Amino acid sequence: MSHKITFTPLSYTGWGALDHLTDEVKKMKASNILIVTDPFLVDLGIADKIEAPLKEQGWKTSIYTEVVPEPPLEVGEKLVAYTKEHQFDLVIGLGAAAPWTLQN
């Protein structure tokens, strides 16, 4: 049995990854940005490090933390509904394995 895996079109990892964030967001012409991460990274202040340069550029941002490792389908469906409801035009995923990824 085969399985298809689709990855985000853009990911940055490692030291200095954050330096590329605002330039990449500008290229995507986003204005309403959702940052998806877990509550632990918010508590550590890491999500703020992603959100701060975005706000400095004047972009509207929101942080969504209702995620869990290896999420069941219901968690994903809830996130999709939230994204559509608030009309985000860019989603940034923030996790321990990948400092940030972009999907628009």
N, C-alpha and C positions, 0 to 999 in steps of 0.2 A: 504494500500500500504506500502510495506517495503522499507527501504533504507539501503544501506551498507555504513559504514564509515570506512575508513582505516586510521590509525594513523601512524606516523613515528615510526620506531622501537626503537628509543632512544630519550628521552628528559630529560634535567636537568632543574630544576627551583629553585629559592630561593638563599639565601646568600650562597656563596661558589660554586655555579654551575660552574663558570669559572675555578675553580681549577681542574676540571675533563677533560677539553677540550683537551689538548694535548695528554693525555693518551688515550682517546677514539679515537682520530684521528690516533694515532700510531697503535692501534689495527686494524683499517680499512685499513691500508697500503695505504693511500691516498697520492697523490702528487700534484694534481691540484684541488684546493678547491674554490668553489663558495659560497659566503656569500650573502644570499637574505634577504633584509630588506627594510624598507621604508626610504625615504629621511630625515624624521624627526630624526630618530635614528642615522643617519650619522651626521647630523648637531649637535646633542648633544654630539658627540664623542663616543657614545656607540659602534658603529660598529668597531671603531679603537681598542677598548678594546678586542674585539674578534679577530680581524685580527693580532694585534701585537704579541701575543704569537705564533701564527701560523707561521708568518714570521721569528720570532726568531729561530724556529726549521728548517727553510730553505724551507718550503713549499711555493709553488706558490699560490697566492690568488687573487681573484677578488671580487668586491662588486657590486651587481646588485640591483638597487633601483626602477626599473620601475614596481612597484607593488602598489596596492590600496586595501583598506579594501573590503572584500566581492568581490573579483575580478571576472569579467566576464570571460567567456571561452577564449576569445581572449588574455587576459593578460597571462593566463596560457600557452596557445599555444606558445606565443612569448617567454616566459621563457624556455619552453622545447626546442624550436628551438635554443635559445642562448646557452643552456647547451650542446646540442649535437654538435653545431658548434665549441665550444671551448674545447670539450672533457674533461669536468670536471668529476672527479671520486668520488667526494664527494660534497654534498650540505649541507650547514649549514643555517638553517632558524633562523633569529633573529627577535623577535617581543616583544611587550610590555607584552603579556600574557605568553609567553614562552621565557626565556632568550636565549636559543639556542636549536636546535634540529638537529639531523644528519640523513641524508638519503644517502645511496650509492647504 
